[in-house]
């Protein structure tokens, strides 16, 4: 994901829902450099959102859903793609 795409998601999807809730908010996300920008930090501060960046490329170790749920989905998706490419390429 590019910085612009992440910032767009933050502004259009996250903020409209987050600002409905009173008090500070916390957004936990992968600290990959493509997610972090000056504009993101400025928007977060302006909207009382605290940013917690996990170390880049470690979410598979630090997030239980990545290990228990998404790894299965990713594995199945890869198999589906391999089958598609074998058949259609």
Beta strands, then each sheet from edge to edge (+ up, - down):
strand 1: 25-30
strand 2: 49-54
sheet 1: 1+ 2+
end
